[in-house]
Amino acid sequence: MRHATLIELARDQGLHLPDALEQDWPPKLRATDERGWFRFQRLYDIARSVLTRPEHVYRLLRETAEDEAAAGSRWLEIQVDPSGYAQRFGGLTATLELMLDAARQAAEHSRVGIAVIVAANRTRHPLDANTLARLALQYRDHGVVGFGLSNDERRGQARDFERAFRIAKRGGLLAVPHGGELMGPRSVQQCVDDLGADRVGHGVRSAEDDWLMSRLADRQICCEVCPTSNVGLGVAERAADVPLRRLFDAGVPIALGADDPLLFGDRLLRQYELARDEYAFSDAEIAELARQSVRSSAAPETVRKELLKGVDDWLTGSAE
């Protein structure tokens, strides 16, 4: 969500925002302890509480797509937990249908391809995840491409959600759980072994284990690395401490992302700027980062070819 949109929707509805989401924005977050994570989650929930009507969701998706296009992105996979909105939008199914229709209209408006990943919440019962996995499969031909697992890694073991991911994978969805952010390499290993992960949200703590990095590289399991988020949440002290270079040099596929731009203040383009400025990536390496994100996506083959050609054209043009 754009910060200006958050402020506008809150004021229109008479909703109070804490200073961290208004004049002190972006908030200073350190979520590596329970208190810090609670503050992050509280701000996240307050921000999404302004989405009270369907037209708010349509606006959110449209503006997100416009911002992606402005940053040079042409394919977006957004993750949503319908459970968090079900009460206000008429249930799980109605919520997912609303999100999918908003994504479809936003894609047509912006010419950015948009797909949806249905995510379960680690803090809820695994049976809820099973329900969401079955729901996701019902909409596999209507824009749902994957199944995820989000929230605090310390609050739920990956293996507890194995059945939900088995349901999703058997139905042809990508497995894209979060792991290796607040917890170490073992968290990523569990996502791979127990959930059959095709991509891992964050996964940066894999850099602490050479064997695990080799395994990710051999199996081409992508890590969705979000440098500004890692600094914002205290996973890394400084941008220079995020192990993007180490993972890249080990052959681990990477999809750069901004995680939650509203809470961290930066969007996708800034992550690529950090690759150049903090990690000394060359033009050729930045192009390869972009290619890896395309290859690890669920974009249709025709879209992938178009995107990869665009990367090649950029690299050729920059070398002239």
Secondary structure as UniProt FT lines:
FT   HELIX           3..12
FT   TURN            13..14
FT   HELIX           19..21
FT   TURN            22..24
FT   HELIX           34..48
FT   TURN            49..50
FT   HELIX           54..71
FT   STRAND          75..80
FT   HELIX           82..84
FT   HELIX           86..89
FT   HELIX           92..110
FT   STRAND          113..121
FT   TURN            122..123
FT   HELIX           126..138
FT   HELIX           140..142
FT   STRAND          144..150
FT   HELIX           153..155
FT   HELIX           158..161
FT   HELIX           162..170
FT   TURN            171..172
FT   STRAND          174..179
FT   HELIX           185..195
FT   STRAND          199..202
FT   HELIX           204..208
FT   HELIX           210..219
FT   STRAND          222..225
FT   HELIX           227..232
FT   TURN            233..234
FT   HELIX           239..241
FT   HELIX           244..249
FT   TURN            250..251
FT   STRAND          254..256
FT   HELIX           261..264
FT   HELIX           268..277
FT   TURN            278..279
FT   HELIX           283..295
FT   HELIX           301..319
//
